[in-house]
Amino acid sequence: MRVVVALLLLLAAALGAFAWWGQYTVAGRTRYDEMDGLYPLGAGLLAGFLILAAAGVAWLAARQRKR
């Protein structure tokens, strides 16, 4: 389970970095303008979802260990 949590967090970090770059840097805003700006936004939302999923998996693993 630790590997799954680590992979989810690693993927979330990569997506979060892409989302930050696409939204908050001049190069990112130039590359992803107008409707293409939805890609970094979607990556940021997916990063948030993956962080919540990792927390859920970690919680379930801790719950199983208590039994």
Order of alpha helices (4+ residues) and beta strands (2+ residues): alpha-alpha-alpha
